């Protein structure tokens, strides 16, 4: 059987980016459970010569809280290895000298402690849950409407959008890399986002995966695997490790 396009590129890889929910673990009322084989798969990747990083669109908790949950499941992971929307947004805010009005979940507010927030000149919105009240939305609206060039950042799906001119905070902002492979369960946002940044994207048949993803009209994964363990097995075998 001929190798697929992602397998052809394995030997030249420098790193692997792993989506988390749906790839490492399945969410649930108990906080989630590891997908069989995923804990060992991460250990094998980290023992290899590849750089390993993790991506999440989590916007209701700091990375510290989120990573602690994964560590309790048995994953070898630390905060510095995790890229999430809030820290990516903070980096852009600092670079552009922007002062945000925050409409985000209380649990993620500490991620913005290092950013000046007085006299806001933009709005950052995330999964604010019960804070999405009329009053809070109206407060954010008033900030935007009072700006000559209103800028609105959305943490959802790892991107933001704006009015007038501004930046495009997307997957590429915090995981742009050459010869890097993205492994995710979401065809459009994980795989498609990676491909848009010039990376290879492999979809696991766990988490959000549905059989009709393999017939999607606009996004075609570079490869499909049953789970993370199979992806890691393939990567390390092709690299002779």
N, C-alpha and C positions, 0 to 999 in steps of 0.2 A: 504494500500500500504506500503510495507516495505521501511524503510529508506535507502537512498543511503550511500555509504561509507563516504562521506564528512559530511552528516547529523549525522551519528553515532559519529563523533568526535567533534561535535560542543560544547558539554558541557565541554570538557576539553581544549577548545581554550584559549590561552592567548592574541592573537592578530589577526588582519586582515590586509593584505596588498592589497591595491587597485591599479590596473593599472589606468591610467588616461584617455588618449584619447581612445574613444570607450567604456569606462566604465562610466566615469563621464560626458563626453561631446563628441559631434561629432564635428570634425574639419570642418572648412569652410572658405570661403574668408573673412567673417566678424570676424574671430578669433575663432569661435566655439560657439556652443550653448549647454546648459546642456541637457542631456538625461532626459526625464520626470521622476520625482521621485528621481533623483540622489542627488540633493541638500539636500532634507529632509532625504534621506537614510544615508548620511554622518553624518548629525546632530544626527540621532538616534544612529548610531554606537558610536560616540564620547560621547554621554550621557550614554552609557553602561559601563560595567566594563572591556571592551576590549581595548587593545592598538590598535591604528589605525595609519598606515603609508601608504605613497603613493609612487609609483614607476613610473618613466618615462624614456624613452630612448631619451628624448629631448637633442639634442647636438648643438642647434643653439641659445640658450639663457641661461643666468644664472638662477638659481633657483628663485632668487628674481623677475626677470621679468616674469617668467612662473607662479609663485604663484600669483603675482599681477593680472594676467589675470584670474586665477581661482577665485580669491576673487571678482573680478568685476562680475563674473557670479553668485555670491552668495554662493560659497563654503566656509565653515569654515575650513581653511587650513593655515598653516604657514610654513616657509622655513625649519625649523628644522625637520618637519615631512616628508619631501620629499627626496627620494633617487634617484639620477640620475647618469649617467655614469661618468661625469667629477669629482665630488667630490670623488667618489669611486676610480677613477684612481689616484687622488691626494694623497689619503691615502696610496695607494700602492707605489707610487713614493717616498713618504717621508719615508715609512718603509724600502724601499730597497736602499735609498740613490741615486735614479736615477734623472737625470737632463734631462728633455725632450726638444726635438726640436718639436715645435707645428705646426701642419698643421690642424687647426680647424677653425670653423666659428668665425669671429671677436667678435660676441656677447657672446661667451662662454670663451674667453680668460681670463676675470677677475677671473674665477674660479681657475686659475692656478697662481694667483698673489703670493701665499705663497710658491711656489716651485722655487728653484734655477734652472735657465735655461742656465747659461753660460757653455760653453764646454760640450754640450749635450752628453749623453751616451745611449740614447734611442730616439724613435720617438713616438709621440702620434698623431693619426690621427682621425678626426671626420668628420662630414658632413660639409665640408668646402665650399660647393657651388662653387661660381665663383673662389675661390682660388685654385681649383684643376687645375691649369695651368701646362704646361710642366715644367716650371722653378721651381715652388714650389714642384712638385713631384720629380724632379731631385735633388733638395736641400735635401729633406728627404732621397732619395736614397743614396746620398753621405754620409750622417751621418751614415746610417746603414752599408754601405759597408766598412766604415772606422773603424768599431768596431770589436773587436775580437769575441765577442758574441753579435751580433745584436739583439735588442729587439724592437718589434713593437707592440704598443697598438692601438686597434681600439675601439672607443667609440660606434660605431654602434651596436645596439641590446644589449647594456649593456655588451659587452664582448671585449676581446682583444686576439690577437694571436701573436706569435713570432717565431723567428728562434732559433735553439739551445735550451738551457734551459731557463726557465722563469716561469711566473705565469699565472694562468688562471683566469682572471677577468671576472666573470660571475655573474648570479643572486645570487649565494650563497655567494659571497664576501660581499655584502652589505645588504642582507636580510635573511641571514642564521638564522634560529630560530627553536626551537622545538615547536610543537603543534601550528603552525601558519597556517593560511589559506590564499592562494593567490586567488584573484578574478580578472580574466582578460578576454580579448576578443580574444587574440591570442593563439590558441591551442598549438602550438609548443613552442613558446618562453615564454609565460606567464605560461600556465598550465604545459607544459612539463618541463620547467625550474624549476618551484617550486617543481614538483614531483622528479626531479633529486636531489634536495637538501633535500629530505625527508619530504616535506610538502604536504598537500592536495591542489589540484588545481581545482577550479570551473570555468567553462566558461560561460560568459553571452552571450545571443543571440543578442548582439548589436555590433556596431563597425565592427571589422574584421571578426566576426563570419559568417560562411557559413554552410548551412545544412549538406554538406558532411563532415564537421569537425567531426560529430558524428560517422562517419564510417572510421576515419583515421586509416591507417594500423599499425602505431607504437605508437601513443599517444592517450590515452583514458582519458578524464577528469573524476575526481571523482564525478562530478555532473554538471548538466546544469540548468541554470535559465534564465528566459526571460530577466531580467535586474538586475541592482544593487539593486533596491528597493525590488525585490522579494528575493534576496539573504539575505539582511539585515532582512527582515521580518521573513524569515525562521530561521536565526541564533538567533535572539532575542526571538522568540517564543519558540524554543527548549531550550533556556537558562532561560526561565521563566521571561523574561524582557519585 
